Amino acid sequence: MKRVIVGLSGGVDSSVAAYLLKEQGYEVIGLFMKNWHDDSVTISDECPWLDDSNDALLVAEKLGIPFQTVDLSEQYKERIVDYMFAEYEKGRTPNPDVLCNREIKFDVFMKIALDLGADYVATGHYCRKETFLNEEGEEIHRLLGGVDPNKDQSYFLCQLSQEQLAKTLFPIGELLKPKVREIAAEQDLITADKKDSQGLCFIGKVRLPDFLQQQLKPKTGDIIEVSADHEKYQGSKNENRIFNFAYEPTDGKKVGEHIGAHFFTKGQRKGLGVGGTPLPLFIIETDVSTNTIYTGQGKQHPGLWRNSLFIQLSELHWVRPDMKLDVGVSMEVMARIRYRQELEKATLYMDTIGLKVAFENPQFAIQEGQFVAWYQDEELIGSGVISGG
């Protein structure tokens, strides 16, 4: 009997994943990851990880499977939290969920599971895996989007490797979310009606801005408004809009002050505290070196839209290494720069220093530090950290 260790998070998705695996005849063990217990960033008296752990325990008891908790808080702080703070201080915006999967669930957690004799690790992600043999007889694993278009979570797994996929199962990838809740209700699982978590990955109900403000020091700076008809945007329409604009305070007028450029990101509308403009102000750029935020009126401001982005070689990842591009070669793909974004037509161009992703249509608020993932049909084949335009 194959042994599978399920990352029981205390949510309905992982609960049903464990149930389905047991029904399929696997030896199932539930493991809860405790990843944060730093009281210095407690936003309220709530203790979400303890609530989630208790729910996971109750699910395991209901299913009749062994259960234990592993404390990964030290690795989480080192690999996720410290990295996030460093990125924000550079003016970049990391994605903690992608990092959690790459660094914690499918690395630290997977190694613990394999040490416990697991043949596979399973999670409650809405995605699928298919395996085939290539001409050399080697197994190739395909990472496919989930059947539920509203819950496809393949983007969050865009940094996984063939070695990690080989040891992974995604039991609910073929199901729609309502069906998952229906199964949980039929089995009388306590998580059947539990809301999906919305907080920072593995920290729970803590909102990211609150979390950052308790760790990074506030620093007053200027908010500059740049006109949409500024001369720097001339000739930047449509296919020519392929770069980041370098802004200076003289490019606009001061309209307010902020508490620190590293707390804000491109495309952000709320939290500026500046009113009285005909159209809402959006952040079009942040400059942490001068602690300046540049804004523009309306979502169609030209400073918010770009046609392309760039990935340095060191931050380029191929889920399918057998499909990686040689220098000078291009590839037509579908790509997204954020979770739940509709896939957009794009072309990959491989250069000696990295990969350029050119979109058919301009993209809103492309943010350095985020991940772009690209697909062929329904398969996610690669990804990278956005470093510029």
N, C-alpha and C positions, 0 to 999 in steps of 0.2 A: 504493500500500500504506500503510495506516494504521500510524503508529508508536506503540507503547505502551512506557512505561518502568515496569518492575515494581520495587516496593520489595522487593528480595531481602534478607530478614532473616537468612538462614542456617537457617531452619526449614522443615519439610516443606510447610506450607500455601502460602507464597509460591513455593516451588520448583515445586510442581504448578501454581500459577497461571501461572507463566512458561511451563511446558510446554504447557498447554492453549491459551494465547494463540498460541504459535508454531504449534501444530497447526491453529488456526483461520485462519492466514494472515497474522497481524500481523507487522510488523517489531518484534521484541522486544529491549529493552535492559535489563540488570539494573543496579540502582543500590543500593548498600549505604549505609545512613545510620550514620555514626559520631557518636554523640551524647554520649559522656561519656569523659573521660580525666583526671579529677581524682584524682591519686594520694593526696590527703589523705583520701579516703573508701574506699580500697582495704581491703576486709574480709579478703581472703586473697591468696595469691599467684596466684590464678586470674585469667585475663584473658579474660572471656567474650566481649567484643566482638571480640577478635582471632580467637578460635575461630569465632565466628559469621561473621565476614568471610571467613575461609578456606573455610568450608563453602559460603557463597554463591558464592565464586569457582569452587569445584569444580563446583557445580551449573551455573553459567553456561558453563563449559568443556564440560561433558557435553552441554548443550543446544545448544552452538555459537552462543551469543549474546554480544554485547559486554558488558563489565562494568567498572564503576568504583566507587570509594568517594567519598562526599562527607562532609566534616567539618562537622557542624551543631552541634558542642558549645557554641559560643558562644550560638547562638540557644536551644538546649535549656536551658542554665543560666539564661538571662534569662527565658524564657517559662514554663518548667516548674519548675525547681528553686527559683528565687528566689520564685516565686509560691507553691509548696508550703510553703516555710518560713514565709512571711508568713501564710498561712492557718492553719497549725498554731499559730503564736504567738498567733493570735486565738481559738484554741479550736475552729477549724473543721477538717473533714477533707476535703481535696480528693481527686479521683480522677485520678491521674496518667495513666491510660490514655486517658480521655476527652480530657484536655488534650493529650496527645501527638498524638492524631488531629486535633484542631482546630487546634493551633498549629504542629505540626511536619510530620506526614505530608501533610496536605491543605492546607497553607499554604506553609511554607518549601520543603518538598520538591517540592510540586506546581509552584511557580513555577520552580524549577530545571529540572524536567522539561519544562515548557512552553518554557523558554528554549532547551532542547536540541532543540526541534522536535517534541516529543511531541504527539500528538493526544489521548492519554489517559494517565492514571496508573492502575496496577492494584495491588491489594494482595491478601493471602491471607485477608481477612476472610470469615467465614461469614455473609454477608448478600447481598441481591439488590437490583437496581435495575430498575425498570420506567419507561418514558417514554411519555407520551401528549400529544396536542395539546388545549389547552382551546378554548373557543369563539372566542377571539381568534387562534387559530393559534399560540399560544406553547407551547413545550415545558414540560411539568411532569414532574419526576422524583420517583418514589415510592421511598422507602427501605424495603425489606421485610426481615423476619427471614430468617435462613438456614433451609434445609430441615431441617438437623440440629437437633432440639430441644435436644440436649445442648451444642451449640456455637454457637447463635445469638449473634452478636456485634453486632447492630444497636445495642444499648445504648451500646457504646463509640463509636458514630458519631453519637450523638444531637445533636451540635452542628454537624453539617455543613450547608452551605447549598445552595441550588439551583445556584449557580454552581460549587461544588465537585463536586456530584454529576454535573453535566453532563460533567465531564471525567474521570469515574472509572469503572472496570470492576471487578467482583467475580467473577472466573472460577470460584471454587469454591463459590459460594453455593447451588448446586443439589445439592451433593454431601454425603454423609455422611462423617464423619471416617475410618472404616475404608476407604472407597473412595479417599479421598485418599492414604492410606498405600499402598494396593494399587497405585495408579497410579505412585507414587514408586518402589515396589519393582520394578514391571515395567520402568520406565525406568532402573533401576539408579542412582538418585540417592542420594547419600551421606546425605541427610537423611531417608530413608524411615523409619527406626526411631528418629530423634532425638526425645527427650522434649520436650514443650511447655515453653516458658520459664515460670518461676514467680516470677521476681524483679521488681524495680521496672522499669517500662517503660523499655526501652532501656539500662538500666544492668546488667541481667542478674541474676547470682546474689546481688546485694546485697539483703538483706532491709530493708524500709522502716524498721522500728524501729531497726535498727543504723545505717542511713543517717542518720536523724534525730538519733540520739544523738551522732553525730560532728559535727553541725552546730549543734544547739541545746544550750545549756548546761543541765546538771542543776540542779534547784532543789528542795530538800526541802520537802514540804508534807504536810498531813493527809489521811488517808482517813477519811471519815465514813460510817457506816452509818445509813440511814434505814429505819425500820420500814414494812412494807407496809400497816399499818393507821393510818398517820399521818393526822391530821385533814385535811391538805391534799389527800388523795386522795378524800375524801368528796364524792360527787356528781360524780366524774370518770369514772364507769363508762360503757362503751359509747359512744353517740353524743355524749356531753358531753365526752369526753376529747379536746379539740381544741387544747390549748395546751401550751407548755413550762412546767414548774414552776420557779419561782425558789426556789433553796435557800439556806438559811443554816446555818452550823455548828451552831446550836442546834436544828436539825431532827433531829439524830441524835447518835450517840456516836462518838468517835474510836476506830478499830479498828486503825490502823496509819499508816505514812508512805509516801510515794512519792517518786520522783526528779524529778517535774515534770509538772504537769497537761497540758502541751502534747504529752506523749508518749502520751497515752491517749485513747481514744474511747468514745463511748456504746455499750453492748452488749458491751464487751470483758470477758472473763472471766479470761484468763490474764495473768500478769505482775504481779499485785497483791502477791503474797507474804503474803497474809493467810489463815489457815486457822482451823479450829475452829468454823465455823458449821454449823448443821444442813443448810443448802442453800448451794451455791456463791454467792459474791458476784459480782454483775455491776455494771459501771459504769452508773449511771443519769444522771449529769451530770458535766461538768467545768467548773470556773470558773477560767480562767487569770488573771483579775484578782486573785483571792485565793489562787491556786495550791492549790485544794482539789478533791478528787475525792469525789463522792458515790456511794455504792453501795447495793445492795439485795440481799436474798437471793432466789435463784431466778429463772428466766427469766420467770416470770409476775408478777414485781413490777410494780405499776401504774406506776411511774416509767419503765418501759421501753417502754410502749405508747402510741401516739397514733393518732388517726383522721385527722388532716389536717396539711398543711404549707403553707407560703407561699413564693412566689417574687416577689422585687422586679422591677419593670418592667425595670430595667437588666440583670437576669440571666435574662430570659425569651427563649427562642429558638424560632422556628417553622421546622422543616425544610420545612413546607408553608405559606408565608406567606399563600397564598390561603385557608387554613382558620383563620387566627387569629381569636380571639374579640373582639367589640366589648364595651365596658363594659356590664355588666348582663346579659350573655348567658352561658349555661352550656352544657356539652357532656359527654355520657357517653363515657367512654373506658376503656381498660384501661391500667394503669400499673405501673411497677416503680421501686424506689428503689435497686436495686443489681443488678449483673450476676448472671445466672443465677437471679434470683428469679422465681418464677411470677408471671405477670401478674395483677393484682388489679383488680376493678371500682372505678372512681372517677368523680367528677364534678368538672369544672373550672368555677370561678366567676371571671369576669373583673371586677376592680375598677379603680378609678382609680389605685391605687398598686401593683397587681400581681395575681398570679394565685393563687387558693387551690385546692389539690387535696384534696378530701375523699374518703377511702376508705370503701368499704362495710364493710370489716373493719379493726380496729386493726392498725397496722404496728409491727414490732419495731425499736427503736433507730434511729429517724429521726435522721440526723446532719446538722447544718448544714455546708454546704460540699460535700456530695455532690450528685449529679445525679439528678433524677427525670425519667423519660421516659414519654411517653404515646403510645398506639397506638389506631388504629381498625382492627379486624380484624388483619391482619398487617403493617400499615403504621405505621412510626414517624413521627408528624407534628409532634412538638415536644418540648421539654425545658427544664429550667431548673435553676439552682443553688438548693438548699434554704437558706432564710435563717431559718426559724422555723416556728412553728405557728399 
